[in-house]
Amino acid sequence: MHSEWRSVATCPRCGAFACARCLRQGPEGTVCATCLEREPLGQLPWDERAELGMLKAFWRTCFGMLMRPTETLRGVNPDAPVSSSMGFVMLSAIAGFLTTGIVYTALIGVIMGLVPETETSGADPKDVKLWMTLGMAAWTVLMPIFSTGMTLVNAGLDHLILRMGGVERGFSVTLRAHALSQAPYIVGVIPFVAVYAAPFWAMGLRVFTYRTLHRTSWGAALAGALLVPVLSCCLCGGVYGAIVFAALKSTGQV
């Protein structure tokens, strides 16, 4: 303990007075650094996947994040290897997009089979049906990979904003928080749900995970979680508007 510093709290484990620099977040609340070393930070089910099994650990973690995020994250280790976080992101993406992709692929195959041959602009109907179905199947396979890669990029951008907001913990903490916020994508086992609803649910949950794991303010967490998506939407909307304006101007309609 630092005797020259003013004590701000009492450790609930040993009863010692502790200054602000010596306080740590333990499973039951704030404890002193010495007691925390005796009993390390808690773990999520995902951290125990070697004992529980990957799918069981994934399900328990997602369920906890969706139903009781405060209790699930209380006292857990805020840090984790990048590979662990990326594995959770990949499973979330598979759960979010696989079922919907399979259903879309089947629907496209059925719909294209009902299209009259005269409406295929002279192309071979079998080829059109084949390529449309293969295209949707390719989307089903590639979307989880693309989503995982974009998560890594977005987490990096979020971390830059969080650092500007004063957080001191490393990128691996941001990536872990970002990965855990992807838990809502598990509802994607129900076709069409995750594609449209999960991104907004995950965005709200991300504010909470950033605040909890980084131990920062609500303002910094909100900026870290929402600034990149909002700016991305504005950028995409601006580019689209510029393209439309240029097209209309070229035709003399503007």
N, C-alpha and C positions, 0 to 999 in steps of 0.2 A: 504494500500500500504506500501511497505518497503522503507522508505526514505533513508536508508543507502545503498540500492542497486541502481545500475545504470539502468535507464529506457531504454528499448529497443524498445518500440512501444507505440502508442497512441490508446486508445480504441475508435473504431468508433462509439460507442453508446453515451458515456458520455464525451469523449474527454480527459479523465485523462491519465497521463503518467503511464505506468505500467512496472514493472521489469519482468524478464523472469519467475519468480516463480508465478506471479499473472496472467499471460496470460492463457486463456482457449480458446478452439475451440468452437465457436458458430455457429449458422446456416448460418450467413453471413460472417464468417471468424473468425479471432482471436479477442477476447474481454477480458476485465478484469474479474476477479473472481466475483466482486460485481455485475456487470451487468448480468453475467451468472446466478447468483442465482435468479435474478428478472425474467428472462426468461430462463427456463431450456432447456436442449438439445432437439433437435427435435426427432421425432419418425418415424419409418418405418411403412408402412401399416400393416405389420405383428404384430407390437406392438399394433395396434388398431383393432385387429380382433374381439374383443368383440362388437365393433360398426359396423364394415364393414361386418362381417361374415368371417369364417375361410377360405373358398375357395377363396373368392374375395380378401381378404388380402394377401393370398398366391400368387395368380396370379399377383397382382399389385407389390408385392415385387420382384418376379422372373422377371417380365417384366422390372422393373427398374434396377435390377442388370445386366440384359443381355444387355439392350439398352443404359443405361446411368448410369453406376455405380458411376462415380464421383459425379454427382448431387444427386443421391440417398443416398449416404453415407455422403454428406456434412452436418456437424452439428448434426448428429444423436447421440444418446446416445450409446457409445461403449459397454456398459454393458447390460446384460439382464439375467433373471433367466435361470438356466440350463434347466428347464422344457420347457421354451419357445423355446430355441434353438433346443432341441431334438425333439419337435413337428414339427418344420420346417424341420428338417432332415428326419423325418419319412415320411412326405408328399412328400418330394423330392424323396425319395427312392421308394415310391409307384408309383409316376408319372413316374419314370425312368424305373421300371422293370415290372409293372403290364401288360401293353399292350403287350410288347414283350413276356412275359411269357404266356399270353393267346394265342397269335398267335402260339408260339412254341408248346404249348400243343395241339392245334387243328391240326397243321401240323404233329406232331408225331402220333396222332390218325389216321389221313388219310393215312399217309405213312405205318404205321403198318397194316392197313386194306388192303393195296395192296400187302403186302408181301406174296408170295406163302407159303402154309403150309409146303412144303418140305424143306424150308430154315430156319426153326425155330429150327433145331437140335432136333427134336422129342418132343419139348415142345408144350403144348397146345397153338395154335395161339391166342386164346382169352385171355388166361392168360398173354401172352407176351405183347399183345396190352394194356391190362388193367394196368399192372405194369409200363410199359413205360409211359403211359399217366398220371398215378397217380404220378410217380416220377417227371415229369415235372410240374404238378400242385403243388406238394409240394415245388418245387423250386420257383415257382411263389409266393407262400404264405410266405415262409421263407426268401427269399432273401432281402426284405425290412427290416425285423427285423435284420438279420445278418449285413446288410449294416449300419443300425443305430448304432448297437453295435460297429462295427469297426470304425465308425466315432468318437465315444466317446474315443476309445483307441488311434486313430491317433491324435486327438486333444490334448490328454494328452502328447503324444510324441512330437508333434509340440511345445506345450507350454514349455516343458523342453528345447528344442533347442532355442526358443525365449528368455527364461530367461537367457540362456547362452549368448545370443546376446545382453543383456542389457535391455530388456523390463521390466517394473515395474508393469504393470496392471495384474490383476488376470486371473485365468483359465477361468472364465466365459466369459471374453472378447475374449479369443482365441476361445472358443467354439462357440460364436456368430459369429465371423468372419468365422470360418470353416463352420458353418451351412449356412451362406449366400452364401458362395462360391459353395454350392450345387445347386444353382438356375438353372444351365444349365440342370439338370436332368429333368426339366419340358418338354424338347423336347422329352422325352421318350413316350409321348402320341402318337408319330409317331413310329410305331414298328421298332425295331432294331437300332434306331438312338442313344438313350442314352447309350445303352450298350457298344457301340464302340467309340462314339465321346465325350460324356459328361465328362468322367473322365479327359481327357486332357484339355478340356475347363474349368472345375472346378479347376484344378490345377493351371492354369494361373490366374484365377480370385482370387484364394486364396492368391496369392502373393499380389495382390492389397488390399484385405480386411485386411490382416495382417498388411500391412504397414499403412493403413488408420486408423483402429480402435486402433492399438497399438501406432500409431504416431512414428514409428521407421524408420530405414533406409531401402533402397531397398535391401541391402546386407543381413540384418537380416531377412527381410521378405522372400527373396528367400531361405535362409537356412531353415527357419521354414516351408515353404511350400513344398520344394522339397527334402530335405535331407532324410526324412523318406521314401518316395516312392522310391528314388534311391537306398538307402541301402537295402530296402526290396526286390527290383528286383535283386540286386546283391546277396543277401543271398539266395533267391529262385533259382536263376540261378546256384549258386555254389552248392547247395544241389542237384539239378537235375543233374548237371554235374558229381557230385561224385557218384550218384546212377548209372548213365549210365556207368561210368568208371568201377565201381565195377562189374556191370553185364557183361560187355565185358571181364573184366579180369577173371571172374569166368568161362567163356566159352572158354578161351584161345585165344581170338581174339586180345588181347593187350599184 
